[in-house]
């Protein structure tokens, strides 16, 4: 690296780079590079070979002869010695030109740089010109594309910027058939590798695709160079080096027709490109909706083109500027939708593009909407009543104003009279728009001529100056009326856009703070659009619509609705009792978009809940496997050992020993039975398949049956008498089988934690419409912080031996209790211990 700085100091300019690009190995890149070296040497240039890989090819080795070769550097790596380009030696040699093969090569670890292209950059920084080679599949941006073609992932890549920075890129080309012949003749790989290469990487289809990829990539670089040259030399005229078509679109229904026509024209010539262009105004008032823009962009990509959006005050100028910047050769312009008279009075965008196109060819494409005629623009923003009022004012006001001016003719002259009538023309434009203002200007001009311009009461004008003044009055009146009308419409559009923005802001805030219930959104839509009802309708498999959500007098179908907007492919937002022109339905589309967001959020929440449920199930399974692995093995091992002992012919067991072994088998089997029962019950609870059959049940009978089979049941004291049932047999609404398991599991848990000879008490009390069954032990108790998790699966609080269960008994008890519509809780036992409280409903009081 020190040599690099020294050499660079003597040669400040960065060295040039020449790249020989090939589509595949064997096309002759290395041979072309060596041939260039000989040519430079014959001209007297100082040329050396930094690194050339001949691959044992005789012609390549012969081409190296006569050129100075810088000795390679040997590098030891993992027990082998490999050769790399000696960068320091080349820098010390300081030639004018160095030949470096295989730009994408990865250097052996321990080299100055990890990649050979970094060595090349170091040589260029030192002011040395480099001639190198690279295959198209080694370019970083094309790595995925070449893998898809060949099925081989290239691990050695070069950043595109390195190759793009080359001063010269020359394609070394060869047809796939010729390259395969070279391969078959053994000019590329050794004979033992030829068959495999021809049947795999060097298939004709692969080589054709790689060749096309190389040609297209290089063509793009040529285009970049051409664009750079035209920019540097301020050339605005199009150079038809490649056919490029630009098709302006407005977002209207004819846009797809124009894009399809552009795609068809482009398909007739190889390499022809087309681009759709949308120009939006800076104020955004007439902008295409984002959904429509996205739709057209997708259509353009499907047709093989691209869609570009630019901002411009003058659409015609913006279209021409874009076409010149893209070096377009053709422009596709849709036939005007305006009427012929309107086009004659005021040239449209298409006419102005044609006038300024210069050497760009223009195609006028007809469509179904061409020459459909347009209404006066005023009709878009003013009601019929207001236009009628404008016509009336525009005709009557000049006459009334003229009468007033005649009565006061002694205090003013012709200029004042002209300005007064001009004020009336402007007022007419504000009231009724452009057309009434034009009529008012004509009427005012005639009155100014007849009543106030000498000779009065005639259309004749004595002085040419006065005639010119009247003509100028009418021209200015019409121009001012046009400006005022345009300003009024723009103001109305801006106010409307602001109102819509405010409504969308409120809607966004409501959406962010609202639930996923669509009824609130539909109520807001009804309020905003003054609709009777709204509904979200979803189309089923047989195109029958069902109501997902509704508000008010909602329409039953989208066809019966007065207004509708698509939420997605199968869902529609429909309103009844509201009608708006098509240009004013942006808010309805926004509401449909919010409905889609709500639906997607609801689905996301549902998916998240399902994911959490599955995660919880997975955790339960994991805990289950971890918990029962030992508890299943222990009793099984005990049973197996006892049975094996009893069956052993080598040992004679006494009657007591046999009884003990049989008792071990019985105890272990009971433990397995209880464990499997709890596991099955927990599985039923988790999957929601617990079947409950509620009926009036004698609590005392269930309790006595439940504790009868428990070991140590003599320590359980049952006292179930209560005030409402002195007989000691309260009745509850429960499933006898489930309640039996609940009582048995709780009592078994109490016996485990209560040391002998302490007793467990079971009693009952009526609490309103429920009976509270209390099971109190006098064991060590449970800390307050653990009361909330004592019923969770696999909880084993305290010093209970591992073999005494897996912690499912209380979880099963809670699940069964809740399935019966009851509750289970814990509280401290006075004097120490824990009391379980099971509350079950009393028959006949379920609805209380």
C-alpha positions in Angstrom: 0.0 0.0 0.0 3.0 2.3 0.6 4.1 1.8 -3.0 0.6 2.7 -4.2 0.8 6.2 -2.6 4.3 6.8 -3.9 3.4 5.8 -7.5 0.1 7.7 -7.3 2.0 10.8 -6.3 4.0 10.7 -9.5 1.0 10.0 -11.7 -1.9 12.0 -10.4 -4.5 11.1 -13.1 -6.6 8.0 -12.5 -5.8 5.2 -14.9 -8.2 4.2 -17.7 -10.1 0.9 -17.7 -10.9 -1.2 -20.8 -13.1 -4.2 -20.3 -13.6 -7.2 -22.6 -17.1 -8.5 -21.8 -18.2 -12.0 -22.8 -21.5 -13.9 -22.5 -19.8 -17.2 -21.4 -16.4 -18.7 -20.9 -14.5 -19.6 -24.1 -15.8 -16.7 -26.4 -12.2 -15.3 -26.6 -12.0 -12.5 -24.1 -8.5 -13.4 -22.8 -7.2 -13.8 -26.4 -8.7 -10.4 -27.4 -7.1 -8.8 -24.3 -3.7 -10.3 -25.2 -4.1 -9.2 -28.8 -4.7 -5.7 -27.6 -1.6 -5.9 -25.5 0.5 -6.8 -28.5 -1.0 -4.0 -30.5 -0.2 -1.5 -27.8 3.4 -2.9 -27.5 3.9 -2.6 -31.2 3.0 1.1 -30.9 5.7 1.6 -28.3 3.5 1.4 -25.2 4.9 -0.1 -22.0 2.7 -3.2 -21.5 3.0 -6.0 -18.9 0.9 -9.0 -18.0 -0.2 -8.7 -14.4 -2.2 -12.0 -14.5 -3.5 -14.2 -17.3 -5.2 -17.5 -16.8 -4.5 -19.7 -19.9 -6.4 -22.7 -18.7 -3.9 -24.8 -20.6 -5.1 -23.6 -24.0 -2.2 -23.7 -26.5 -3.4 -20.6 -28.5 -3.7 -18.6 -25.3 -0.3 -19.6 -24.1 1.2 -18.7 -27.5 -0.5 -15.3 -27.3 1.3 -14.5 -24.1 4.7 -14.9 -25.6 6.4 -11.7 -26.5 4.8 -9.8 -23.5 6.5 -9.1 -20.3 4.9 -11.2 -17.5 5.2 -9.9 -13.9 5.9 -13.0 -11.7 3.0 -14.2 -9.6 3.0 -14.3 -5.8 2.7 -17.7 -4.1 0.3 -17.8 -1.1 0.0 -20.8 1.3 -3.6 -21.5 2.3 -4.8 -24.6 4.1 -1.9 -26.7 3.2 -1.8 -25.8 -0.4 0.3 -23.2 -2.4 -1.7 -21.0 -4.7 -0.6 -18.2 -7.1 -2.1 -14.7 -7.2 -1.3 -11.5 -9.0 1.6 -9.7 -7.2 0.0 -6.3 -6.8 3.1 -4.8 -5.1 5.3 -6.0 -7.9 3.1 -4.5 -10.6 3.0 -1.2 -8.7 6.7 -1.2 -8.4 7.1 -2.0 -12.1 4.9 1.0 -12.9 4.0 0.1 -16.5 1.7 2.3 -18.7 -0.7 -0.6 -19.3 -1.3 -3.9 -17.4 -3.3 -6.9 -18.5 -5.4 -8.5 -15.7 -7.5 -11.5 -16.5 -10.7 -12.6 -14.7 -11.9 -9.4 -13.0 -14.4 -11.2 -10.7 -11.8 -13.6 -9.2 -11.7 -13.9 -5.4 -8.2 -13.6 -4.0 -6.7 -16.2 -1.6 -7.2 -15.1 2.1 -4.1 -13.1 3.2 -4.0 -11.0 0.0 -4.0 -7.2 0.2 -7.6 -7.2 -1.2 -10.4 -9.8 -1.1 -11.3 -9.3 -4.8 -9.3 -8.8 -8.0 -11.5 -5.9 -9.0 -10.2 -4.2 -5.9 -6.6 -4.8 -7.1 -7.6 -3.3 -10.4 -9.0 -0.2 -8.6 -5.7 0.1 -6.8 -3.8 0.0 -10.1 -6.0 2.7 -11.6 -5.6 4.9 -8.5 -1.9 4.6 -9.2 -2.4 6.0 -12.7 -1.9 2.7 -14.5 -4.2 1.8 -17.4 -5.8 -1.7 -17.0 -7.2 -4.0 -19.6 -9.3 -6.8 -18.1 -12.0 -9.4 -18.9 -15.3 -10.4 -17.3 -18.3 -12.6 -18.1 -21.8 -11.2 -18.0 -22.9 -13.7 -15.3 -20.4 -12.2 -12.8 -22.1 -8.8 -12.7 -23.8 -8.3 -9.4 -27.1 -6.9 -10.7 -27.5 -9.9 -13.1 -26.6 -12.6 -10.6 -30.2 -13.7 -10.0 -31.1 -13.6 -13.7 -28.1 -15.7 -14.7 -28.9 -18.2 -11.9 -32.4 -18.5 -13.2 -31.1 -19.2 -16.7 -28.2 -21.6 -15.9 -29.2 -22.9 -12.5 -25.8 -22.0 -11.2 -25.2 -19.4 -8.5 -22.1 -17.3 -9.2 -20.3 -16.7 -5.9 -17.7 -14.4 -7.6 -19.3 -11.1 -8.6 -18.2 -7.6 -9.6 -20.2 -4.5 -8.6 -21.8 -3.0 -11.7 -20.4 0.4 -10.9 -16.8 -0.9 -11.4 -17.6 -2.1 -14.9 -19.7 0.9 -15.7 -16.8 3.2 -14.8 -14.8 1.7 -17.6 -13.7 4.0 -20.4 -14.3 1.3 -22.9 -16.4 -1.8 -22.8 -16.0 -4.1 -25.8 -18.3 -7.2 -26.3 -16.5 -10.3 -27.4 -19.3 -12.2 -29.1 -19.7 -15.6 -30.5 -22.8 -17.5 -31.6 -24.0 -20.4 -29.3 -23.4 -22.9 -32.1 -19.8 -21.8 -32.7 -19.1 -21.8 -29.0 -20.4 -25.3 -28.6 -18.2 -26.4 -31.6 -15.2 -24.9 -29.8 -16.2 -26.8 -26.7 -16.6 -30.0 -28.6 -13.2 -29.6 -30.2 -11.5 -29.3 -26.8 -10.5 -25.7 -27.2 -12.1 -24.6 -23.9 -12.2 -27.4 -21.3 -10.3 -30.7 -21.0 -11.7 -33.6 -22.9 -13.1 -35.3 -19.8 -15.3 -32.3 -19.0 -16.7 -31.6 -22.5 -19.7 -33.8 -22.4 -20.9 -32.6 -19.0 -20.4 -29.0 -20.0 -22.3 -29.4 -23.2 -25.2 -31.0 -21.5 -25.4 -28.6 -18.6 -24.0 -25.0 -18.6 -23.3 -24.9 -22.3 -26.7 -25.8 -23.6 -27.7 -23.8 -26.6 -30.7 -22.2 -24.8 -28.4 -21.1 -21.9 -25.9 -19.6 -24.2 -28.5 -17.8 -26.3 -30.1 -16.3 -23.1 -26.7 -15.2 -21.7 -25.8 -13.7 -25.1 -29.0 -11.7 -25.2 -28.4 -10.6 -21.6 -24.9 -9.4 -22.5 -26.1 -7.5 -25.6 -29.0 -5.8 -23.7 -26.7 -4.8 -20.8 -24.2 -3.3 -23.2 -26.9 -1.6 -25.2 -28.1 0.1 -22.0 -24.5 1.3 -21.4 -24.4 2.7 -25.0 -27.7 4.5 -24.3 -26.2 6.0 -21.2 -23.2 7.2 -23.1 -25.4 8.6 -25.9 -27.6 10.5 -23.3 -24.5 11.8 -21.6 -23.0 13.0 -25.0 -26.3 14.7 -25.9 -26.5 16.4 -22.6 -22.9 17.6 -22.6 -23.3 19.0 -26.1 -26.8 20.5 -25.5 -28.5 18.4 -28.2 -32.2 18.5 -27.8 -33.2 16.9 -31.1 -34.0 13.2 -31.0 -31.4 10.8 -32.4 -33.3 7.7 -33.7 -30.6 5.2 -32.6 -33.3 3.1 -31.0 -37.1 3.3 -31.4 -38.7 4.7 -28.3 -42.4 5.4 -28.0 -43.9 7.8 -25.5 -47.7 7.6 -25.0 -49.3 10.4 -22.8 -52.3 9.1 -20.8 -54.9 11.1 -18.9 -56.2 8.4 -16.7 -59.5 8.3 -18.6 -61.0 5.2 -20.1 -59.1 5.6 -23.3 -55.7 5.2 -21.5 -55.7 1.5 -21.8 -56.5 1.7 -25.6 -53.5 4.0 -26.1 -51.1 1.8 -24.1 -52.2 -1.4 -25.9 -51.6 0.4 -29.2 -48.1 1.5 -28.1 -47.3 -2.1 -27.0 -48.4 -3.4 -30.4 -46.3 -0.9 -32.3 -43.3 -1.7 -30.0 -43.7 -5.4 -30.6 -43.2 -5.0 -34.4 -39.5 -3.9 -34.0 -36.8 -5.7 -31.9 -35.5 -3.6 -29.1 -38.3 -1.0 -29.3 -39.3 0.5 -25.9 -42.4 2.4 -24.9 -43.2 4.5 -21.9 -46.5 5.8 -20.8 -46.5 9.4 -19.3 -49.0 11.0 -17.0 -48.7 14.8 -16.4 -50.3 16.2 -13.2 -50.8 19.9 -12.4 -48.8 21.4 -9.5 -52.0 22.2 -7.6 -53.1 18.6 -7.8 -56.8 19.5 -8.3 -57.2 17.4 -11.5 -54.8 14.7 -10.5 -55.5 11.0 -11.2 -56.5 9.0 -8.2 -53.7 6.9 -6.6 -55.6 3.7 -7.2 -56.1 4.5 -10.9 -52.4 5.4 -11.2 -51.4 2.1 -9.6 -53.8 0.3 -11.9 -52.3 1.9 -15.0 -48.8 1.3 -13.8 -49.5 -2.4 -13.4 -51.1 -2.5 -16.9 -48.1 -0.8 -18.4 -45.8 -3.4 -16.9 -48.0 -6.2 -18.0 -47.8 -4.9 -21.6 -44.0 -4.6 -21.4 -43.7 -0.8 -20.8 -43.3 1.6 -17.9 -45.5 4.4 -16.5 -43.9 7.7 -15.5 -45.6 10.6 -13.7 -44.3 14.1 -14.0 -45.5 17.5 -12.8 -46.0 20.4 -15.2 -47.9 23.6 -15.5 -48.3 23.0 -19.3 -49.1 19.4 -20.1 -48.1 19.8 -23.8 -44.7 21.2 -22.9 -44.2 18.6 -20.2 -44.9 15.8 -22.7 -42.5 17.2 -25.3 -39.8 17.8 -22.6 -40.1 14.2 -21.4 -40.1 12.8 -25.0 -36.9 14.8 -25.8 -35.2 13.7 -22.6 -36.0 10.1 -23.3 -34.7 10.5 -26.9 -38.2 9.3 -28.1 -38.7 8.8 -31.8 -42.5 8.4 -31.7 -45.4 10.0 -29.8 -48.8 8.3 -29.5 -51.5 10.9 -28.9 -55.1 10.1 -28.4 -57.7 11.8 -30.6 -59.2 14.8 -28.8 -62.3 14.3 -26.8 -63.3 17.9 -27.3 -65.7 19.1 -30.0 -64.5 20.5 -33.3 -65.7 24.1 -32.5 -63.9 24.0 -29.1 -60.8 22.7 -30.8 -60.9 25.6 -33.4 -61.4 28.2 -30.7 -58.7 26.9 -28.3 -56.2 24.3 -29.5 -56.0 21.3 -27.1 -53.0 19.4 -25.8 -52.8 17.1 -28.8 -52.7 19.9 -31.3 -50.0 21.8 -29.3 -47.9 18.6 -29.0 -48.2 18.1 -32.8 -47.1 21.7 -33.4 -44.0 21.4 -31.2 -43.0 17.8 -31.9 -40.3 18.7 -34.5 -38.6 15.6 -35.7 -40.6 13.3 -33.4 -43.2 11.2 -35.3 -46.7 11.7 -34.1 -49.4 9.0 -34.2 -53.0 10.1 -33.6 -54.9 7.2 -32.2 -58.7 7.2 -32.3 -60.8 5.7 -29.6 -64.4 5.4 -28.5 -64.4 8.7 -26.7 -62.9 10.8 -29.5 -64.9 13.9 -30.5 -67.6 13.0 -28.0 -68.0 16.7 -27.4 -67.9 18.5 -24.0 -70.3 20.6 -22.1 -69.3 24.1 -21.1 -66.9 23.9 -18.2 -69.3 26.1 -16.2 -71.7 23.3 -16.1 -69.2 21.3 -14.1 -69.2 23.7 -11.2 -72.4 25.8 -11.4 -76.0 24.7 -10.9 -78.6 25.4 -13.6 -80.4 27.9 -11.4 -77.2 29.9 -11.0 -76.5 29.9 -14.7 -80.0 31.1 -15.4 -79.6 33.8 -12.8 -76.3 34.8 -14.5 -78.0 35.0 -18.0 -80.8 37.2 -16.5 -78.4 39.5 -14.7 -76.0 39.6 -17.7 -78.9 40.9 -19.9 -80.9 43.1 -17.6 -78.1 44.7 -15.6 -76.5 46.4 -18.6 -79.9 48.0 -19.5 -80.6 49.1 -16.0 -77.1 50.4 -15.6 -77.4 52.2 -18.9 -80.6 53.9 -17.7 -78.8 55.1 -14.6 -75.9 56.4 -16.6 -78.2 58.3 -18.9 -79.9 60.0 -15.9 -76.5 61.1 -14.6 -74.8 61.8 -18.0 -73.8 65.3 -16.8 -71.3 64.0 -14.3 -69.3 61.4 -16.3 -68.0 60.6 -19.7 -67.4 57.7 -22.0 -64.5 56.1 -20.0 -66.6 56.0 -16.8 -69.5 54.6 -18.7 -67.3 51.9 -20.3 -65.8 51.0 -16.9 -69.3 50.8 -15.3 -70.5 48.4 -17.9 -67.2 46.4 -17.5 -68.0 46.0 -13.8 -71.4 44.5 -14.7 -69.7 42.0 -17.1 -67.3 40.9 -14.3 -70.2 40.6 -11.9 -72.0 38.4 -14.4 -69.0 36.1 -14.6 -69.0 35.8 -10.9 -72.7 34.9 -10.8 -73.2 32.7 -13.8 -69.8 31.8 -15.2 -68.3 32.3 -18.6 -71.2 31.9 -21.1 -73.5 34.5 -19.4 -70.5 36.8 -19.1 -69.8 36.6 -22.8 -73.4 37.4 -23.6 -73.3 40.3 -21.1 -70.1 41.6 -22.8 -71.8 41.6 -26.2 -74.9 43.3 -24.8 -72.8 45.9 -22.9 -70.7 46.6 -26.0 -73.8 47.2 -28.1 -75.3 49.5 -25.5 -72.1 51.4 -25.1 -72.1 52.0 -28.8 -75.7 53.0 -29.2 -76.3 55.0 -26.1 -73.0 56.6 -25.2 -70.8 56.8 -28.3 -71.4 59.7 -30.7 -73.5 59.7 -32.8 -75.8 58.3 -30.1 -78.9 56.1 -30.8 -77.2 54.5 -33.8 -74.7 51.8 -34.4 -72.6 54.1 -36.5 -69.4 55.5 -34.9 -67.9 58.8 -36.1 -64.4 58.4 -34.9 -62.3 55.3 -35.5 -60.8 55.6 -32.1 -64.2 55.2 -30.5 -64.9 52.1 -32.7 -61.6 50.6 -31.6 -62.5 51.4 -27.9 -65.8 49.5 -28.2 -64.1 46.5 -29.9 -61.4 46.6 -27.2 -64.2 46.8 -24.5 -65.8 43.6 -25.8 -62.4 41.8 -26.1 -61.4 42.8 -22.6 -64.8 42.0 -21.2 -64.7 38.5 -22.6 -61.1 38.0 -21.4 -61.8 39.3 -17.9 -64.9 37.1 -17.7 -62.8 34.1 -18.7 -60.3 34.9 -16.0 -62.9 35.5 -13.4 -64.8 32.3 -14.3 -61.6 30.3 -14.2 -60.6 31.8 -10.8 -64.0 31.1 -9.4 -64.0 27.5 -10.5 -60.5 27.0 -9.2 -61.5 28.5 -5.9 -64.5 26.2 -5.7 -62.3 23.2 -6.6 -59.8 24.2 -3.9 -62.5 24.7 -1.3 -64.0 21.3 -2.3 -60.5 19.7 -2.1 -59.9 21.2 1.3 -63.3 20.1 2.5 -62.6 16.6 1.3 -59.1 16.7 2.9 -60.7 17.8 6.2 -63.2 15.0 5.9 -60.5 12.5 5.2 -58.5 13.8 8.2 -61.5 13.3 10.5 -62.1 9.9 9.0 -58.4 8.9 9.4 -58.5 10.0 13.1 -61.7 8.1 13.6 -60.3 5.0 12.0 -57.1 5.1 14.1 -59.1 5.4 17.3 -62.1 3.2 16.4 -62.6 -0.5 16.6 -62.9 -2.8 13.7 -66.7 -2.6 13.6 -67.8 -1.3 10.2 -71.1 0.1 11.5 -69.4 3.3 12.8 -67.7 3.8 9.4 -71.0 3.3 7.6 -72.8 5.7 9.9 -70.1 8.4 9.2 -70.6 7.8 5.4 -74.4 8.2 5.7 -73.9 11.4 7.6 -71.4 12.9 5.2 -73.3 11.9 2.0 -76.7 12.5 3.5 -77.7 8.9 2.6 -80.5 6.9 4.1 -78.4 3.8 4.6 -75.1 2.1 3.8 -73.9 -1.4 3.6 -70.8 -3.4 2.9 -71.7 -6.2 0.5 -69.6 -9.3 -0.3 -70.2 -11.4 -3.4 -70.2 -15.2 -2.7 -69.1 -18.1 -4.8 -72.3 -18.0 -7.0 -72.2 -14.1 -7.3 -74.9 -13.8 -4.6 -74.3 -10.7 -2.4 -74.5 -11.0 1.3 -74.5 -8.1 3.8 -71.3 -8.0 5.9 -72.3 -4.8 7.8 -75.1 -2.2 7.4 -76.4 1.0 8.8 -79.9 2.6 8.3 -82.0 1.7 5.4 -79.2 -0.2 3.7 -79.4 -1.4 0.1 -79.7 -5.2 -0.4 -77.4 -5.3 -3.5 -74.9 -3.1 -5.2 -77.2 -2.9 -8.3 -80.0 -1.4 -6.2 -77.7 1.2 -4.6 -77.6 4.8 -5.6 -73.8 5.0 -5.1 -71.3 2.2 -4.9 -67.5 1.9 -4.6 -65.4 -1.3 -4.8 -63.6 -2.3 -1.6 -61.9 -5.2 -3.2 -62.6 -7.7 -6.0 -65.5 -9.3 -4.2 -66.6 -6.6 -1.7 -68.5 -3.3 -2.4 -69.5 -0.3 -0.3 -73.0 0.7 -1.3 -75.1 3.8 -0.3 -78.8 4.4 -0.7 -80.4 7.8 -1.0 -77.3 9.7 -2.1 -76.4 10.7 -5.6 -73.2 12.6 -6.6 -71.6 13.2 -10.0 -68.7 11.0 -10.9 -66.2 13.8 -10.3 -67.3 14.1 -6.7 -67.0 10.5 -5.7 -63.4 10.6 -4.4 -64.6 10.6 -0.8 -66.7 7.5 -1.4 -63.6 5.8 -2.8 -61.7 6.9 0.3 -64.4 5.4 2.5 -64.2 2.1 0.5 -60.4 2.2 1.1 -60.9 2.6 4.8 -63.4 -0.2 4.8 -60.8 -2.4 3.2 -58.2 -1.3 5.8 -60.7 -2.2 8.6 -61.3 -5.6 7.0 -57.6 -6.2 6.6 -57.0 -5.1 10.2 -59.7 -7.4 11.4 -58.2 -10.3 9.5 -54.8 -9.4 10.9 -56.1 -9.4 14.4 -57.8 -12.7 13.8 -54.6 -14.1 12.4 -52.7 -12.8 15.4 -55.2 -14.3 17.8 -54.9 -17.6 15.9 -51.2 -17.4 16.0 -51.3 -16.7 19.7 -53.6 -19.7 20.2 -51.3 -21.9 18.1 -48.3 -20.6 20.0 -50.1 -21.3 23.3 -51.0 -24.8 22.1 -47.4 -25.4 21.1 -46.2 -24.2 24.5 -48.8 -26.5 26.1 -47.6 -29.4 24.0 -44.0 -28.7 24.9 -44.7 -28.4 28.6 -46.9 -31.5 28.4 -44.1 -33.5 26.8 -41.6 -32.2 29.3 -43.9 -32.8 32.2 -45.2 -36.2 31.4 -42.0 -37.8 30.1 -40.8 -38.7 33.6 -44.3 -39.2 35.1 -45.1 -41.7 32.3 -41.8 -43.5 32.5 -41.7 -43.9 36.3 -44.9 -45.9 36.7 -44.3 -47.9 33.5 -40.8 -48.7 34.7 -42.2 -49.8 38.1 -44.8 -52.0 36.5 -42.3 -53.5 34.1 -39.8 -54.2 36.9 -42.5 -55.7 39.2 -43.8 -58.0 36.4 -40.3 -59.0 35.3 -39.5 -59.9 39.0 -42.6 -62.0 39.4 -42.0 -63.9 36.1 -38.3 -64.5 36.9 -37.6 -68.2 37.3 -34.4 -67.6 39.2 -36.0 -66.1 42.3 -38.6 -67.6 44.6 -40.7 -64.8 46.2 -42.4 -65.1 49.5 -46.1 -64.4 49.7 -45.4 -61.0 51.3 -42.9 -60.1 48.5 -45.5 -61.0 45.8 -48.1 -59.0 47.6 -45.7 -56.0 47.7 -44.9 -56.3 44.0 -48.6 -56.6 43.1 -49.3 -53.6 45.2 -46.6 -51.7 43.3 -48.2 -52.7 40.0 -51.6 -51.6 41.2 -50.4 -48.2 42.5 -48.4 -47.5 39.4 -51.4 -48.5 37.2 -53.6 -46.1 39.2 -51.1 -43.3 38.8 -51.0 -44.0 35.0 -54.8 -44.0 34.9 -55.1 -40.7 36.7 -52.4 -39.1 34.6 -53.9 -40.3 31.3 -57.3 -39.1 32.5 -56.0 -35.7 33.3 -54.2 -35.4 30.0 -57.3 -36.4 28.1 -59.4 -34.0 30.1 -56.9 -31.1 29.5 -56.9 -31.9 25.8 -60.7 -31.8 25.7 -60.6 -28.4 27.5 -58.0 -26.9 25.2 -59.8 -28.0 22.0 -63.2 -27.0 23.3 -64.7 -30.4 22.9 -66.0 -30.8 26.5 -69.5 -32.0 26.3 -71.7 -30.7 29.2 -75.1 -32.0 30.2 -76.5 -29.8 32.9 -79.1 -31.0 35.3 -80.1 -30.6 39.0 -77.5 -32.5 41.0 -77.3 -33.5 44.6 -74.1 -31.9 45.9 -73.7 -34.2 48.8 -74.0 -37.3 46.7 -71.4 -36.1 44.2 -68.9 -35.1 47.0 -69.2 -38.4 48.8 -68.7 -40.4 45.6 -65.7 -38.2 44.6 -63.7 -38.7 47.8 -64.6 -42.3 48.3 -61.8 -43.5 46.0 -59.1 -41.1 47.3 -56.3 -42.4 49.5 -56.5 -40.7 52.9 -60.2 -39.8 52.6 -60.7 -40.4 56.2 -59.1 -37.0 56.8 -61.8 -35.3 54.8 -64.7 -33.9 56.9 -67.9 -33.2 54.9 -70.4 -30.7 56.3 -72.8 -29.6 53.6 -75.8 -28.4 55.6 -76.9 -24.9 54.9 -79.7 -22.5 55.9 -81.8 -23.2 52.8 -81.3 -27.0 52.9 -81.1 -28.3 56.5 -80.9 -31.8 55.3 -77.4 -31.2 54.2 -78.0 -31.9 50.6 -78.0 -28.6 48.5 -78.8 -29.0 44.8 -76.8 -27.3 42.1 -77.0 -27.1 38.2 -74.1 -29.2 37.0 -72.9 -32.2 35.1 -72.5 -35.1 37.6 -69.4 -36.6 35.9 -67.6 -33.3 35.5 -68.4 -32.1 39.0 -67.1 -35.5 40.3 -63.7 -34.8 38.6 -63.6 -31.2 40.0 -64.2 -32.3 43.6 -61.8 -35.3 43.3 -59.0 -33.2 41.8 -59.3 -30.4 44.4 -59.5 -32.9 47.3 -56.6 -34.9 46.0 -54.5 -31.7 45.8 -55.5 -30.8 49.3 -54.5 -34.2 50.6 -51.0 -33.8 49.0 -50.3 -30.5 50.6 -51.9 -31.1 54.0 -49.7 -33.1 56.4 -51.3 -35.9 58.5 -53.1 -35.9 60.7 -54.5 -32.5 59.7 -57.9 -32.6 58.2 -59.6 -31.1 55.1 -63.1 -29.6 55.5 -65.8 -29.6 52.8 -68.8 -27.4 53.3 -71.3 -25.3 51.3 -73.0 -21.9 51.5 -75.6 -20.1 49.5 -74.5 -16.8 47.9 -77.4 -15.3 46.1 -78.3 -17.5 43.1 -75.2 -19.8 43.5 -74.0 -22.4 45.9 -70.4 -22.0 47.0 -68.7 -25.3 47.6 -65.7 -24.7 49.9 -62.8 -27.2 50.3 -60.4 -25.9 53.0 -57.0 -27.5 53.9 -54.6 -26.5 56.6 -51.4 -27.0 54.6 -48.7 -24.5 54.0 -50.9 -22.2 51.9 -50.0 -20.3 48.7 -48.5 -16.8 48.5 -50.9 -14.1 47.2 -48.8 -13.6 44.0 -49.4 -17.3 43.1 -53.2 -17.4 43.5 -53.7 -16.2 39.9 -51.5 -18.9 38.4 -52.3 -21.9 40.6 -54.9 -23.1 38.0 -52.5 -22.9 35.0 -51.4 -26.2 33.6 -48.2 -27.8 34.9 -48.0 -25.6 38.0 -46.4 -27.5 40.9 -46.0 -25.1 43.8 -44.3 -26.1 47.0 -42.1 -29.2 47.8 -44.3 -31.8 46.2 -42.2 -34.8 44.9 -41.9 -35.0 41.2 -43.8 -38.3 41.0 -46.9 -36.9 42.6 -48.4 -35.5 39.4 -47.7 -33.1 36.6 -49.8 -30.2 37.7 -52.9 -30.7 35.6 -55.5 -31.5 38.3 -56.4 -28.0 39.2 -56.3 -26.9 35.5 -58.8 -29.6 34.7 -60.9 -28.6 37.7 -61.1 -25.0 36.5 -61.8 -26.0 32.9 -64.7 -28.3 33.9 -66.1 -25.7 36.3 -66.2 -23.0 33.7 -67.7 -25.4 31.2 -70.6 -25.9 33.6 -71.1 -22.1 33.9 -69.5 -21.9 37.3 -66.4 -20.3 38.7 -63.5 -21.5 40.9 -61.3 -19.3 43.1 -59.0 -19.5 46.1 -58.8 -17.7 49.4 -56.7 -18.1 52.6 -57.9 -20.5 55.2 -58.2 -18.9 58.7 -55.3 -20.3 60.8 -53.3 -21.2 57.7 -53.9 -23.1 54.5 -55.8 -22.7 51.3 -59.5 -22.8 50.6 -60.9 -23.6 47.1 -64.3 -22.0 46.4 -66.4 -23.6 43.6 -69.6 -21.6 42.8 -72.3 -23.3 40.8 -75.8 -22.0 39.9 -78.9 -23.1 41.7 -81.6 -24.7 39.5 -84.4 -22.4 38.6 -82.2 -19.3 39.2 -80.1 -19.5 36.0 -81.5 -16.3 34.5 -81.0 -14.2 37.6 
